[in-house]
Amino acid sequence: MAGECVPCEGPDPKEMGEEELWELINDNRHRISLGVRPCILIPYLRQARVLTEMDEDEILSCHNLTNRCMRTSYMLDLLRTQGRNGAVALLDGLMIHYPTLYTQVTGRKPSTEPSRFSGLIKYSELTEYLVRAVTGMQKELQEAQREASRVTARCTTLESEIGQIMEQEEKSRCLQAENERMRRHLCSLQREVTKLKDEKCDLYMRYTAAIEDKSAVNKRLHDLNLQQVYQLQTELQKAQIENEFQRKHSLKCASLAEMPQLQEEVQLRYQLVKTEQLDPAHQDILAHDLAEAIDSQVELAEQLRCYREENEQLLKEKQGLMDQKECLSLQVQQLTLDCNMLQQKSTVVHNQMRELQAERDQAYLSRDEAQTMIARVLAEKDTLRCQLVELQERVFSPKAKCSPREQRQSSDETEGGWESLRSSSDESSSPNRRRLRRMDAVNPMSLSSCPSEGEDAVASSIRSRNAEPPSSDSLRRREKALYEDSSLETAETDSLLDDFVFLPNFGSGDMQTPRLCPSKGSTSDSLSRTSPPPFLMRSRPKAIRINGRVLSISLQGEALLSQLALVGGNKTGVFVHQVTEGSPAHTVGIGPGAQIVEVKYEQNQKALRMVLEDSTLEEAMWALGQVTGLCHLSLRPRQDDYEALLKQLQNSEISSGDSFYVRVNLSLPVGPNATLAVSCNDILHVTNTRPAGTEDSWHASQVHPCQLLDLQSGTVPNYYRAQRLLIRVIEDMSFQTKKCQKAGRVGAQNKEKAVRIVSTGRHGRNPLWVSVENEKTKNTESSDTFAPKSCVTLMPYTLVTPRYPPICRPVLLLPTILGRILDKKLAGWQGFQLCEHEVLSPCEHAARLQRSEILEECEQGRNCCYTLQSVEKVMKKGIHCVLPLGLDCVRRLHRAEIFPIIIFISQSARSARKLKSKLQRHGQSEEQLLACSRSEEPLLDKLPCLYHSVAPDSWCDQTSLLTSLRTIIWEEQKKIVWVEPDLW
């Protein structure tokens, strides 16, 4: 790595010649092209006067320079033309902004001592430049520490919430496991119940058979008992009769001879009595057995009834379980169908995305071809216009010396001659090229004032496109065709220079800036009536040109805002709301409901053109307020949209037609009149650029970090006033540098970041700085301190657009030294994977480098690098890709619509000591970690997106740091990504 290079003392660049310096630079040209951003070095090179403003625009805005390496290489080519001063200025810029690269190129240690610089810049200017750079880095460090301390409490709260969520998740898992266990237990119980039912059925059958057998036995026993009792009773009766008979007989015939018979009779009677005594006991036993049999039968009947009830209940439960099983089977079938449908939809969406990507690539190719063709056509057009101006100058220079009388006699011929000469010059300059032509609509009211010249049939045609003025017959035919034709003619949309032909001012020999003449036909009082006019006038004043549904209307625009009242904004369009009766705007037929698309006017002898189709209300009112004299308004009738806007305004659904999002680049405290307190890097939703009662404020709302919802609302300074506040804060910071160096070290961590330095970079028109365009021409009586001319491009607000990233965004950990240590640890967790490098062939490496698909070169060998394809491969798996790269990869990822989560771990001497063992294991030291952190922290605010900063005192060891990082990644994944135009 660059940080591991040990600087060795090399030759002093001051003592080297021009060829030696450029040989040294060319030897390291590849390294400089990869490691230098031109937008950072250009301000110093401009101040050293080795690059001009045109060079800066060409480096940063040329379409042929498609990547940073090409822009840096082109910048080196331009510096080569400056000789030794260009080489020395380049080395001085590297010593300030890229000290490590300076050491690698020259072999000398960088130093900010004035004696080490070349002397191309004055000492005071150099000191001011260095003070601003150091102050910016200090303020950025303070803001990062402030932001980290403010986020710590939020992180603690989120950690507790995450703990609760994890506990709830664990409980949910336990409940699911218990539910599964209960379901399995229920199935086993159901099987056991089925077995019990079968056993009960068998018992019931056996019990029924036993009851039947017992009933038969009891019946048989009862019959036997009755039969035996009946026989004993019969025998007893017979014995009693015989006993009675014998007793009677014994009484009559008693004798000793009959004594044995009497003893036998007594014995018989004794047996009968004994028999009579035994029969009741036997009967009691039989009765008892019968009662027990009846009781057992009742008990068995009761058990049978209970078994039947249990059987019915189990049948009901079985039916319920069967119903539940059917419902679950239906749900499974439905989920299966839904899954199949989702898979089909996903396949269709992927196919459509591939088709859209192919169409997008084709559209990009078509756009590049169109841009090339437009640039070629514009160059040809500019060449023809220059030739036309030269020819007109040649024509009118001799005629300026003519007498007034001769000019009045030949005024009509001269006017016709201008157009004929212009046409002839076009034909002579490019005989083989098709002549540029346009069709002008005609105002019927100006027919009487049009010159009449005899022309041929082709030139007098009503559909003629020649530049010569038409004849009177042609005008009459054209008027008749315009009123009789039901469909409107679609005319070519030209710039303002097509409608007005500018001629130089003959008051001086030099070519002066042409100026626009009002269409009233009146010239300046200082010009003689007999002299040729200094410019061409419209032959048809207040002419209306129709382009589809866009009407181009010319009128006198003096105090145009007093003639028109506007409503709307950049989201809905700017509409005419009211028109003052009797004003020129009312005279030409402008009415409410017309959208103002474009305005053309003249200011300071320059023709200006402003497109207001997507402008804010403040921008449109400023543009119309600059109009003086003749102006041209392009209007589009949109009555339905205008009525819908008025309805929304009346219902208080919106306050204006403005709606855009900005990133704040300075901290603003709470002020009077409901001023909103914002901090640097906050996102605001601006909903009204001209609120009622104020002229220098916007109405805006803070935005929810995870959803497009407006939170607290209030007013903030508009762009111009915020720019003055930003310049004032920067000046205060520069004047208080010494005081901050003494007392600011103690409270640097608790001081909130004040500003974020962002420049427009001259990349193009920004909708936010229209409100301050040409403000330097206004005479302000305010006592505010204005910034120098070099600060007019500072931006207090930058436009941002919301992006919704995929499920898992890549993760970039900074500083780079600490990121290399934590990358492998973080990639070992579930849901994370380290980005793998690829080994490419030389041809493939060159091709991918040309397409800007190489993120960073790998240290392991030649043609071994990290590419966009390796990052996309990991993202397709639905996990986070851990990037072992530096800050330079962020912009390449953004161009590929990949938005990484950037986490900067702030370092202090105390936090670096916590990682001492880890650093030594990787061959690093605490000083190198602190130096890397200090060098990379100022570059974070130059990124076109937000980042998250971790305070050095929010973690105690590597484990707690990794846990905190996982929480931060989970939180950042839910947020909206706000991306601003890359202005660096």
Residue, then its C-alpha position, 0 to 999 in steps of 0.5 A: m500500500a501507499g501507506e507502507c512506503v518508506p520515504c527516502e530523501g530524493p533530489d529537490p524539485k527546485e534544483m531540477g530542470e524542466e526536462e528532468l521534472w517532466e521525466l520524473i512525472n512521466d515515470n509516475r504518470h500511471r500512478i498519478s492518473l489513478g490516484v489524483r482527482p483533477c477537481i481537487l488540484i485544479p483550484y491550486l493550479r488555477q491560483a498558480r496561474v498554470l491553468t485557465e478557466m477554459d482549461e478547467d471547463e475542458i478538463l471537467s466537462c468534456h464528453n470525450l473524457t469518460n473517466r477520472c484517469m482520462r481527465t487526469s492524463y489530459m490535465l497533465d498534457l495541459l500542464r506540459t505546455q506550461g513548461r517548468n511552472g506546470a511541473v512545479a505547480l503540479l508537485d506543489g499541489l501533490m504535496i498539499h493534497y496527496p502527500t503520500l503520492y508526493t513522497q512516492v513520486t519525488g522520494r521526499k517527505p511533504s511539508t507545509e513550510p513556505s520554503r518548500f514551495s516553488g514561489l508561484i503563489k504569493y506568500s499571503e495567498l499560499t497561507e490563506y489557501l493552506v489555512r482554509a484547507v486545514t480549517g476545513m479538515q478541522k471542522e469536518l473532524q469536529e462535525a464527525q465527532r459531534e455526529a458520532s456522540r449524537v448517534t451513540a445514544r441512538c445506537t444504545t436505544l436501538e441495541s436495547e430494542i434489538g435485544q427485545i426483538m431477539e428475545q421475542e424472536e427466541k420466544s417465537r421459535c420456542l412457541q413454534a417448537e412447542n406447537e410442533r411437539m404438541r402436533r406430534h403428540l396429538c397425532s400419537l394420541q390420535r393413534e392411541v385413541t384409535k387403538l383404545k376404540d378397537e379394544k373397547c369394541d372387543l371388550y364390549m362384544r365380549y362383555t355382551a356375550a358374558i352378560e348373555d351367558k350369565s343371564a342364561v345361567n341365572k335363569r337356569l339356576h332359578d328354574l332348578n331352585l324352584q323345581q327343588v323347592y317344589q319337590l321338597q315341599t311335596e315331600l314335606q306335605k306327604a311326610q306331614i300327612e303320614n306323620e299325622f296319620q301315624r300319630k293318630h294311629s299310635l294314639k289308638c294303638a300304642s304298645l311297646a311293640e310299636m316303639p321301634q316304629l315310633q323311633e324311626e318316625v321320630q328320626l324321620r321327623y327330625q330329618l324333616v325338621k332339619t330339612e326345613q331348617l336348611d332350605p331357608a338358608h339355601q334360599d337366602i344364599l341363592a337370593h343373595d347371589l341373585a342380588e349380586a348378579i343384578d348389581s353387577q349387571v347394573e354396573l356393567a350397564e353403567q360402564l357401557r353407557c360411559y364407554r359409549e359417551e367417550n366413544e362419541q366424544l372421541l368421534k367428534e374430536k376425530q372429525g375436528l382433527m380431520d377438518q383441521k387437516e383438510c384446512l391445512s392441506l388447502q393452505v399448503q396447496q394455496l401457498t404452493l400455487d402462490c410460490n409458483m406464481l411468484q416464481q413466474k413473476s420473478t422470471v418475467v421481471h428478470n426477462q423484462m429487466r434484461e430487455l430494459q437494460a438492452e434498450r438502455d444500452q441502445a438508448y445510450l448509444s443513440r444519445d451519444e450519436a445524437q450528441t455528436m451530430i448536434a455538436r457538429v451541426l452547432a459548429e457548422k451553424d456558428t461558422l455560418r453565423c460568423q460568416l453572415v456577420e462578416l458579410q453584413e459588416r462588409v455591406f453596411s460599412p460603405k453604406a454608412k458614409c452615404s448621405p441621408r437623402e440617398q439612404r432614405q431613397s434606398s431604405d427599402e432596397t437595403e432592407g431587401g439586400w440584407e437578406s439577399l446578401r445573407s442568403s448569397s453568403d450562405e450559398s457561397s460559403s458552403p455550396n455543397r451543404r444544405r442551406l439552413r432554413r426556417m419557417d416564420a409565422v406572420n402577424p396579419m396586422s403587420l402586412s401593411s408595413c412589410p416591404s414589397e419586392g418583386e421575387d420569383a415564384v419559388a421565393s414568393s411561395i406561401r411555404s417558402r423557407n428562404a431567408e429573403p423577405p417574401s413579396s406582398d402577394s406571398l404575404r396575402r396568400r400566407e395570411k389566407a392559408l393561415y386563416e383557412d387551414s384548420s390544422l396549425e403548422t408545426a415550425e422548427t424551434d430555433s434559438l434566439l439568434d434565429d429570430f434576431v440578426f445582430l450587427p456590430n456597432f460601427g462607433s468603434g473599430d473593434m467588434q463589440t457585443p451585439r444587442l437586441c432591438p425592441s420590435k417597436g421599430s424605434t431606434s436610439d436617439s443617438l443614431s442618425r436616421t440616415s445611418p444604417p441601423p446597428f442591427l436588423m429589426r423584425s419585419r413582423p412585430k409581435a409575430i406568433r410562432i406555433n411549435g406543436r402546442v407551444l406558442s411563442i409570443s413577442l411583447q414589450g416586457e417592461a416591468l413584466l411581473s407587474q403585468l403577470a402574476l405567477v403560480g406553480g413551481n418545478k413539480t407542476g410547472v409555472f403558470v400565468h395566474q392573473v394578467t393586468e388589464g390593458s398591459p402589453a401581456h393582456t393585449v397580445g392575448i396571454g390568459p390564466g392557465a398558460q404554462i411559461v416554458e421559455v423566455k428570451y430577452e436582452q440584457n447588457q447587450k447580450a441575448l439571453r434565453m432561459v428555460l422555465e419548464d422545470s424551474t422553481l417559482e423563485e427562479a421564474m420570478w427572478a428571470l421575468g424580473q430581469v426582462t427589459g424591453l422586447c421579450h419572447l415568451s413560449l407558452r403551453p396551454r394546460q388548463d386542466d393542470y392549472e385548475a388541478l393546481l388551484k384546487q390543491l392550493q385552495n384545499s391547502e394540500i400544497s403551498s406551491g408547485d415546488s417540490f425538491y430535496v436538498r442536502v444542507n451544507l451548513s448549520l443554521p440555528v433556530g431564528p424568529n418567524a418559525t425558522l427551522a433549525v438544521s444541521c450540516n448534512d440534514i435532508l430537507h424537502v423544499t415545498n415553497t420557494r416564495p412563501a407569502g410575506t418573505e422574499d429571501s426564505w424557503h418553506a421546507s420540512q425535515v425528512h424521515p430517514c427511512q420513508l419519504l415523510d415530512l416531519q418538522s417544517g419551517t422556513v430556511p434561508n433561500y440559496y442566496r442568503a444561505q450562501r452569504l451566511l456560508i461565506r460569513v461562517i468561512e471568513d469567521m473560521s479563517f480569522q479565528t484559526k489561531k484562537c481555535q488552535k489554542a482553545g479549540r483542542v479541548g472542546a473539539q469533540n463537543k463542537e458541532k460541525a459548522v459547514r461542508i465545503v461544496s463547489t459547483g465545479r462548473h458541471g452545468r446548470n444547477p436549479l438552485w443557483v439560478s436565484v443568485e445568477n447575475e446577482k453581482t450586477k445588482n446594487t445592494e446597500s446591505s452592510d453584509t460582508f461579501a466573499p471574494k470572487s473565488c467563493v461565488t461557486l460555494m453551495p449552501y444546498t445541494l440537490v439530492t435524489p432518493r434511491y431505494p437500494p436492493i435488499c443487501r448493500p455492500v459495506l465499506l469500512l474506513p479508515t482503510i487500515l482498520g477496515r482491512i483488519l475488520d473485513k475478514k472478521l465481519a465476513g465470517w458472520q452469517g449474511f456477509q461475504l468478502c469481495e474476491h479479487e479477479v485475475l485478468s489477462p492484459c487485454e481484458h484488464a485494459a478493456r475493463l479499465q476503459r469501461s471503468e469496471i475496475l474498482e481498485e488494483c489488488e496488491q497481490g500482483r499484476n492484472c489482479c483487481y477488484t471488479l464490479q462483477s465480483v461485487e454484483k455476484v455477491m449481491k445476487k446471493g442476497i447478502h452483504c458484500v464486504l469491500p476491502l477497498g478505499l474511497d475511490c471505489v464509491r463513485r464507480l459503484h454509484r455509476a453502476e447504481i450500487f450504493p455501499i454503506i460507508i462506515f467511518i470509525s473515528q480514531s483517537a490515541r486512546s481508541a488506537r491503543k485498544l487495537k495495538s495488538k491487532l495492528q502489530r499482527h498486521g504489520q501496522s502501528e498506532e501512528q499509521l492508523l491515526a495518520c490514515s484516519r486524519s487523511e481520509e476523514p476530510l475526503l468523506d464530505k466530498l462523497p456524493c452520499l451520506y455516511h455513518s461515523v462511529a465515535p471512538d469512545s462508543w466501543c471498548d474492544q474488537t468484539s463490541l466494535l463488530t457488534s456495533l457495526r452489525t447494528i449500524i449496518w442493519e439500521e443503515q440498510k433500512k434508510i433511504v440513500w440520498v445521492e447528490p450530483d458528483l460536483w468534485 
